[in-house]
């Protein structure tokens, strides 16, 4: 009987070591090495896509100036949100990793997109569900497609045999953590298995110019399961997120070699699948009959898309000694910075108040232009005075209390005007075109004190 060979792998970056070490020499993290069974293959052993590739490519060095650059002809799907986050459609030969929590709707979204690609041969590889389970979900989606094929298999050797026979235009793998390569003897889902299986699909995608979608799991701390090298190998990483108690889901671009990395797609989960939301500003702002204190509307930009979102703040007297600072969808340290500005420049005593802040709709916002809306929502709750109706905000707040300019302010103004706002408060610094149009008044402000006097 052959001796069992084991090695130690860093669960953070995939670094391989012959023995256990406390600190990873590659990424510097502590206590991340796990032991896995490996088996080095012989030259005769079948190994993934390479054994089924008939065309042996000769490796040669090419001068850069001799390569002709050509525009990539993308596969445009009927899902406008997916096209946006991918940078304009599916790039042939690209490999895309989609990660999200269990039950968020990853399988439904890409089963739906595969069925909607009429005229293209799509292969859906499932290592988690049976044909009957996938058929039940497809019946619920009610999208007929005669060129959509299923394969419930986890061994890459069998998968590539079927791919060679079918020659699909798109491959969807659900999920990469269930796929097993004959190259490695460790169990599916281990670091070495994920790395090797993804590498085989990467070779297949690049050599055949076939796009591949890899659906991935996440760990309990929210990172993508497997080695960090998995995210480096793929061309695009998409994060599918949202609260399962809400109907809305957000598809966010983390990495994209063929487009912007700050794009955002918003979906609504319905009984008939995922529905793309064309105008997310309307769902992120709830219409109210009564004017309420502590609510401000921020004009933000996510990728190329302007969004108007609702910021909710609650300021109450602290009764437990140490004041609480609780946020949802916003950076806690940024909130503390804004409270310090209000204490110093405005003389407001937030040090004895509990402060709660929420971004409506379950969004997580990193755009600094939301600062002014957060500050105005805090002041509105502090004074218990509602803000004037049909007013929104776009401005970053500096440490000295100045309202700083934000980029692409014209798009923010146009979005606010389209949704019926009458005024938008922006910075007076660095703005080239803040002329008021017929339907919206642009109010330039330079200091936090000016904003407070204007509103209250």
Helices and strands as residue ranges (DSSP letters): E 5-10, E 16-17, E 33-38, G 48-52, G 64-66, H 80-86, E 95-100, H 106-116, E 122-126, H 131-141, E 148-151, H 156-166, E 170-174, G 176-178, H 191-208, E 211-216, H 229-233, E 236-241, E 248-256, E 264-270, E 273-276, H 280-284, E 295-302, E 305-317, E 325-328, H 332-341, I 342-346, G 350-352, E 353-359, G 360-362, G 368-370, H 371-383, E 391-394, E 396-397, E 403-404, H 409-418, E 423-427, E 441-445, H 448-455
